[in-house]
């Protein structure tokens, strides 16, 4: 729960601190500008709110790691992926987009803090505890924080605790640790295909090199 709140609060603050001109810069998500990524975060926040008020019966079918499915890299053909840039452009002014994210995002953060971590919720035809659901989103927030600042040298980094928690979850998803020589940031970027590994990193990855990137969906 703490990792969720810390990573989400840091991401919201990073967006709130962006000057208007940065919204037209590229993000770390291929084909998306920063404004498109911020619009995607609005949708993510809505998903969190919806899931937290969707109670479920029965035993959990997934946990924080198995909640994520490994998918093919996005091609831009997915209807939702194509819709996001059009939605983002409709805001016209960055302040309208940041206002919406702050409004919905703050509500999602409050809902997460008030939720019972042992309660069970349903999403995407799966059942999991609130604690696992929120833990799963730490990697989403942390990766998108890195996407946000990918081309913004002065952008604030995600909290160190969030990077470490996200790396630990990625290693659970991968079923293997990344080399100890990799920083948490590099493990996340290389592990999810946001950055190509160097020759030296490929050698250190060993057998894991053939399995990266892990694209989460």
BELCOR-V480358 format. One line per field, one symbol per residue. ss: DSSP state (H for helix, E for strand, C for the rest). psi: psi as a letter, one per 30 degrees, with the letter a starting at -180 (. if undefined). burial: # if it has 24 or more other ideal C-beta (glycine too) atoms within 12 Angstrom, else .. A space follows every 10 residues. Layout:
ss: ???
psi: ???
burial: ???
This chain:
ss: CHHHHHHHHH HHHHHHCCCH HHHHCECCCC CCEHHHHHHH HHHHHHHHHH HHCCECCCCC CCCCCCCCCE CCCCCCCCHH HHHHHHHHHH CCCHHHHHHH HHHHHHHHHH HHHHCCCCCE EEECCEEEEH HHHHHHHHHH HHHHHHHHCC CCCCCCCCCH HHHHHHHHHH HHHHCCCCCC CCCHHHHHHH HCCCCCCCHH HHHHHHHHHH CCCCCEC
psi: eeeeeeeeee eeeeefgkle fffgllafjk fkleeeeeee eeeeeeeeee efgilkllkk flaeefekkk llkkfffkee efeeeeeeff fekeeeeeee eeeeeeeeee eeefljfflk lkkhglklle eeeeeefeee eeefeeeege gifgkkllke eeeeeeeeee eeefgkllkf fkleeeeeee fggfkkklee eeeefbffef flljjk.
burial: #.######## ######.#.. .##.#.###. .######### #####.###. ##.#.#...# .####.##.. .......... #..##.##.. #..#..##.# ##.######. ##..#...## ###..##### ########## ########## .#..#.###. .######### ####...##. .#.####### ####..#... #...#..#.. .#####.
